[in-house]
Amino acid sequence: MLRHLWKALDFKMSEVFQVDLFIGLAGGGFALFLALEHPNLLLGAVSVSAGLVGVIIGAVVAGVSVQAAFFDQAFLRKLRAINRDPVRYVAPFLFTATLGIFAMLGLLCMAAMTPSINPIILAIVGSLTALLTFWTIASLLPCLSVLVQFIWLKVDALDVPDDIATRGTVARLGQPGAR
């Protein structure tokens, strides 16, 4: 069931190792410090983080929905004609939503923790959750970049006739033996 999502999220390593990942790693490192030195501060940030990630997940799902609405048949034919996969334009949004879901799972675990929990457990769960939370927030930057690319592609597509892929098909349909 999830194989379609994982296939859509099949990024090149160069697409994963961007600034948003490094912001996530910095957030995870900071959470590790807080878990070991100031656990109250780390646990106090859970509710704010959950709210931010929830808003981001909602915005990303809405953004994908709006973007998918622009994938009408004429535009999909134009994408096919230039060998572009339409999933390419929604994949960063799907990635951000997936990161956000895993961040929320970690935040749920952290919400059940108290400052008296074993510091090693808090450090592991807190730093991984912070990595995912910060990465989710920062991954909005690549999403915005892809959105700009998509808008320019839609503008460029205005100059291409809507029946680009059907012209050859229509001509062949009139020939004997064609289906």
N, C-alpha and C positions, 0 to 999 in steps of 0.2 A: 504494500500500500504506500509506503514512503519512498519506494524506489524512484518514482518520478521526481520527487523533491530532491533526493540525493543526486540524481542525474542532472537536474537543473543547477545544482550547487557545485558541479564539478569544475572548480576554478583551477587555473594555472597557479603555481606557487607565487609567481610574480604579482598575481592579483590578490593574493592573501597577505603577502608581506608588504603592506602599505602603512601609511601613517596611522590609520585607525587601530591596527593591531598593536603598534608600539605604544599608543596611548592606553590601550587596554593593559598591556604589560606593565606600564608605569602605575596604573591604578591598582593592579594586582600586587605590585611591590609595596605600594603605600599601605594597602590593606594588611599585608603581612606585618609591616611595622606596627600598625595600629593594633592588630590582634595580639601581638606580643607585649606591647608597651601600654596601650590604652584601649582595652577591649570594650569599655563602655562607649567610647566614641564610635568604634566600628559598628557595634550593634545599634547605636542610635541613628546611624545613617541608613538603616534598612528600610524604614518607611518612606523616606524621601526617594531612595533608589528605586523602590518598587513602584512608586508613583511615576517617576520619570520613565522607567522601562515600560510601564503599562501604556503611557501616553504615546511613546515611540512605536510600540507594537500596533496600537490603534491607528496611528498616522500612516504607518507603512502599509498596513492592510488597505486602508482607504486609498493611499497613493497607487498601489498595485491595481486596485479596482478601477480607478479613474483611467490609469494608463491602459489597462486591458480593454476598456471601452473604445479606445482609439484603434484597436486592431480589427477594423472592419475588413471585409473580403477584398476590397480593392487594395487596401494597404498591405494586407498579407500577401497578395499576388506580387506586389512591388518588392516586398522583402524577399520573396522566393526568387524573383528575377535577379536580384543582386546577391543571392546566396547568403542571406542574413537570417539567423535563427531568432525568431521573436522572443524567445525565452531569455536571450542575452540581455534584453532591456528590462526585464523584471527580476532577473537573478539577484542583483545586489539587494533589492527590496526583500526578496525571499530569504536571503542570507541574514539580513538585519533582523527580520522577524524570527528566524530560527535561533539566532544568538539571544534575542530577547526572551524567547521561551525558556531556554536553558538558564539564562540569568534569573528569571523569575522563579524557577525551581530551586536554585541556590538561595535566593532571597527568602523563599518560604522556609527552607531549612534553617536559615539564620534567624528568622523571626521566632523560632521556637527555642533558640539558645539564650542562655543567661551568661553574664560575665564570669560566673564561677565554673563554666565548662572548661574541660581540659584545653589549655592554650594551644596545644598541637592541633587538636580537632578544629578549633576556631581559626587557627592560622591557615590550615589547608582549605577548609570550606570558605572562609572569608576571602582569601586571596584568589581562589578560583572564581568565586562569585563576583568579586570586584573586577577581575580580568574580563569576564563576560559582560558585566554591566557597563564598564567604561568602553569596551569594544562596541557594544550595542549603540551607545550614545555617539561615539566617534564615527561609526560606520554610516551615519547619515550623510557624511561628506561624500563618499563614493556614490551614494544613492542620488544625491543632488547632481553630481557630475554626469551620471548616466541619464538623468532626467533632461539635462541640457542637451546631451547628444541626441536623445530621442526627439526633442522638440525640433532640433535642426534637421533631423532626418525627415520628420513630418513636413517641414517647410520645403526641403528639397524634393519630396515626393509630390508636391503640388505641380511641379513642372513635367511630371511623367503622366501620360494618359492612364486612366483607371483600367482600361482593358488591355494593358500591356501583355499579360500572360495569355489572354484568351484569343488574341488576334490569330496566332498560328493554329490554335486549337479549332477555331471556327472555320478556318480555311481547310483544314484536314477533314473536318466532319463532312464536308460536301463531296469528298473524294470517294470513289467506289472502294469498298473493303474497309473503310474507316468506321469506327464505332461511334 
